[in-house]
Amino acid sequence: MPARFVDGSLLLVMAHPGHELRVHGLLGRLRPTVLVLTDGSGRTGRSRVGRSLSIVEGAGAQPGPVFGRMHDAALYAALLSGDHGPFLRLAAEIAAAIEASGAAAVAADAAEGFNPAHDVCRLLVNAAVARRRAAGQAVASYEFLLDGPPAPAAAGEPDAVTLFLDDAELTRKLADARGYEELSADVESTIDRWGVEAFRTETLLPVRYGFDLSGRIGSPPFYETHGERRVAEGAYREVLRFLRHVEPLARALRADAEEAALAAARVPDGADPLG
């Protein structure tokens, strides 16, 4: 494991409560500060923050200043309406958390085109990391898959970080996953899909992309075809689309990060530019 991965050196950022189950062993080994963007209330309206808080703290990690900040419905409503303000503020808060924690690395949801909130989380973290790098903080950026395999092939990624859980760690991980009542159906289907032993391995992949997700998430992404079905069923009023809703946010985050970088590089008023 790289030297930067020492106890407390990592900031973990997730779109939803419950994502910590994918990196459960990492929680216990590195005790990161954990940020969660939404409360996981989804269509039920019931928050999952309490359940995830108990898992995070039980592993010895600590919640950060953003932990269940937005209702899921509010996040999707802001995306659909083109209201980028809440996301720009969240990116700034994540950047401030990276600075305050002195984190040497940040790990967050991957952009997979499966759930728009996951992809938005990745964009926010990429913006926050860009801000901190522009300010001179050396911070590595990693992602972990949520829809893809828990142990993706990392042969082509020499900087990938892989943890192999021992029997006790795997037992604790499975117990917390199966005890997460709000996600019980998802947990069992995921275990059936990949098999128990796949969850013994946890992989963080280095992030080598910024704000352009078009080559990573499929065309159309899964969430668009799923949204079309739900609209046809009468469950949703509008389909959330990549080009119409997510890509404009990516552009806004890029512009905001670039402006923050320029501000960090400006010579203070009255200072001698050669001095």
C-alpha positions in Angstrom: 0.0 0.0 0.0 1.4 3.4 -0.9 3.0 5.4 1.9 0.3 8.1 1.6 -2.2 5.5 3.0 -1.7 5.8 6.7 -4.3 6.1 9.4 -6.4 9.2 9.0 -4.7 10.2 5.7 -7.8 9.5 3.5 -11.0 11.4 2.8 -13.8 9.2 1.6 -16.7 10.9 -0.3 -19.9 9.1 -1.2 -23.2 10.1 -2.9 -25.4 7.9 -0.7 -25.3 6.3 2.7 -24.6 2.6 2.2 -21.7 3.0 -0.2 -19.3 2.5 2.7 -20.2 -1.2 2.5 -18.1 -1.5 -0.7 -15.0 -0.2 1.2 -15.8 -1.6 4.6 -12.3 -3.0 5.2 -10.7 0.3 4.2 -12.9 2.1 6.9 -11.4 -0.1 9.6 -7.8 0.0 8.4 -7.4 3.7 7.5 -10.1 5.3 9.6 -10.9 8.0 7.0 -13.0 11.1 7.4 -16.2 10.3 5.6 -18.5 12.7 3.6 -21.9 11.7 2.4 -23.8 14.0 0.0 -27.4 12.7 0.4 -29.5 11.1 3.1 -30.3 8.1 0.9 -34.1 8.7 1.3 -34.8 7.9 -2.3 -38.5 7.2 -3.1 -39.2 6.1 0.5 -38.5 9.4 2.1 -36.7 7.5 5.0 -33.2 8.6 5.7 -30.4 6.0 5.9 -27.9 8.4 7.6 -28.2 6.8 11.1 -27.5 3.3 9.8 -24.4 4.4 7.9 -23.2 6.7 10.8 -23.2 3.7 13.1 -21.1 1.6 10.5 -18.7 4.4 10.0 -18.1 5.1 13.7 -18.2 1.4 14.5 -15.2 0.9 12.2 -13.3 3.7 13.9 -13.7 6.2 11.0 -15.3 9.7 11.6 -18.1 11.6 9.8 -17.1 14.8 8.1 -18.8 18.2 7.9 -21.1 16.9 5.1 -23.0 13.8 6.1 -26.5 13.4 4.5 -26.7 17.0 3.5 -29.4 16.8 0.7 -32.5 14.7 0.3 -32.2 12.6 -2.8 -35.3 14.3 -4.2 -33.7 17.7 -3.8 -30.5 16.6 -5.6 -32.5 15.3 -8.6 -34.8 18.4 -8.6 -31.7 20.7 -8.7 -30.2 18.7 -11.6 -33.5 18.7 -13.5 -34.0 22.4 -13.1 -30.4 23.4 -13.9 -29.9 24.8 -10.4 -26.1 24.4 -10.1 -25.7 26.5 -6.9 -26.0 23.7 -4.4 -23.4 21.6 -6.3 -20.9 24.5 -6.6 -21.2 25.0 -2.8 -20.7 21.3 -2.1 -17.6 21.2 -4.3 -16.2 24.2 -2.3 -17.1 22.4 1.0 -15.4 19.2 -0.2 -12.3 21.2 -1.1 -12.3 22.8 2.3 -12.6 19.4 4.0 -9.6 18.2 2.0 -7.7 21.2 3.1 -8.8 21.0 6.8 -8.1 17.3 7.1 -4.7 17.5 5.4 -5.7 14.4 3.4 -3.1 13.0 1.1 -5.7 11.1 -0.9 -9.4 11.2 -1.7 -11.5 8.2 -2.6 -15.1 8.5 -4.0 -17.7 6.9 -6.1 -16.8 6.2 -9.7 -18.6 7.6 -12.7 -20.3 4.5 -14.1 -23.5 5.9 -15.7 -25.6 3.8 -13.4 -27.0 6.4 -11.0 -26.7 10.2 -11.7 -26.0 11.0 -8.1 -22.9 8.7 -8.2 -21.6 10.5 -11.3 -22.4 13.9 -9.8 -20.4 12.9 -6.7 -17.4 12.1 -8.9 -17.7 15.4 -10.7 -17.8 17.3 -7.3 -14.8 15.4 -6.0 -12.9 16.1 -9.3 -13.7 19.8 -8.9 -12.6 19.8 -5.3 -9.3 18.0 -6.0 -8.6 20.5 -8.9 -9.2 23.4 -6.5 -6.7 21.9 -3.9 -4.1 21.0 -6.4 -4.3 24.6 -7.8 -3.7 25.8 -4.3 -0.6 23.7 -4.0 -1.9 20.7 -2.0 -0.6 17.4 -3.3 -3.7 15.1 -3.2 -4.2 11.8 -5.0 -7.6 10.9 -6.3 -9.1 7.4 -6.4 -12.5 5.9 -7.2 -14.3 2.6 -6.3 -16.9 0.9 -8.3 -20.5 0.5 -7.1 -22.2 -1.1 -10.1 -19.1 -2.8 -11.4 -17.3 -5.8 -9.8 -16.0 -5.2 -6.3 -12.6 -6.5 -7.4 -12.0 -5.0 -10.8 -9.0 -6.1 -12.8 -6.3 -3.5 -12.1 -3.4 -5.0 -14.1 -3.3 -1.9 -16.3 -3.3 0.5 -13.4 0.1 0.4 -11.6 -1.1 3.0 -9.1 -4.3 1.0 -8.1 -4.6 0.2 -4.4 -5.9 -3.2 -3.4 -6.8 -4.4 0.0 -7.3 -8.1 0.8 -9.5 -8.6 3.8 -8.8 -11.4 6.3 -11.6 -13.7 7.5 -12.5 -11.5 10.4 -12.7 -8.4 8.3 -14.8 -10.1 5.7 -17.2 -11.5 8.4 -17.7 -8.0 9.8 -18.3 -6.6 6.3 -20.9 -9.1 5.5 -22.6 -8.8 8.9 -22.9 -5.0 8.4 -24.1 -5.4 4.8 -26.7 -8.0 5.7 -27.8 -6.0 8.7 -28.4 -2.9 6.6 -32.2 -3.4 6.5 -32.9 -0.5 4.2 -30.7 -2.1 1.5 -31.3 -5.8 2.2 -32.7 -6.5 -1.3 -29.8 -4.7 -3.0 -27.2 -6.4 -0.7 -28.5 -9.9 -1.4 -28.8 -9.3 -5.2 -25.2 -7.9 -5.3 -23.8 -10.9 -3.3 -25.7 -13.3 -5.6 -24.3 -11.4 -8.6 -20.6 -11.4 -7.6 -20.3 -14.1 -4.9 -19.1 -13.7 -1.3 -15.4 -14.1 -2.0 -15.4 -11.2 -4.4 -16.0 -8.8 -1.5 -12.8 -9.9 0.2 -11.0 -7.6 -2.2 -11.4 -3.8 -2.2 -9.8 -1.8 -5.0 -9.2 1.9 -5.4 -8.5 2.9 -8.9 -6.6 6.1 -9.7 -8.7 8.8 -11.4 -7.3 9.9 -14.7 -10.2 12.0 -16.0 -11.7 15.4 -15.1 -15.1 16.7 -16.2 -15.7 14.9 -19.4 -17.7 11.7 -18.6 -18.9 11.1 -22.1 -16.5 8.3 -22.8 -17.0 6.5 -19.5 -20.7 6.1 -18.9 -22.3 4.6 -22.1 -24.7 6.3 -24.5 -27.3 6.4 -23.3 -26.3 5.8 -19.6 -28.3 3.2 -17.7 -30.1 5.8 -15.7 -31.7 7.3 -18.8 -33.2 4.0 -20.0 -34.3 3.3 -16.5 -35.8 6.7 -16.2 -37.7 6.2 -19.5 -39.3 3.1 -18.1 -40.3 4.8 -14.9 -41.8 7.7 -16.7 -43.8 5.2 -18.9 -45.0 3.6 -15.7 -46.1 6.9 -14.2 -43.5 6.9 -11.4 -41.4 9.8 -12.7 -42.5 13.0 -14.4 -39.3 13.6 -16.3 -36.3 11.6 -17.5 -33.0 12.9 -16.1 -30.6 12.9 -19.1 -26.8 13.2 -19.4 -26.6 15.8 -22.1 -29.4 17.9 -20.9 -28.8 17.8 -17.1 -25.5 16.3 -16.1 -23.1 17.7 -18.7 -24.2 21.3 -18.1 -23.3 20.8 -14.4 -19.9 19.3 -15.4 -19.3 22.5 -17.4 -20.3 24.7 -14.5 -18.1 22.8 -12.1 -15.1 23.0 -14.5 -15.6 26.8 -14.9 -15.9 27.3 -11.2 -12.7 25.2 -10.5 -10.8 27.1 -13.2 -11.9 30.4 -11.6 -10.8 29.2 -8.2 -7.4 28.2 -9.6 -7.0 31.6 -11.2 -7.9 33.3 -7.9 -5.3 31.2 -6.1 -2.7 32.2 -8.6 -3.4 35.9 -8.6 -0.8 38.3 -7.2 -2.3 40.0 -4.1 -3.3 43.7 -4.6 -0.3 46.0 -3.9 2.2 43.2 -4.1 5.3 43.5 -6.3 4.8 40.9 -9.1 8.5 40.5 -9.4 9.1 40.5 -5.6 
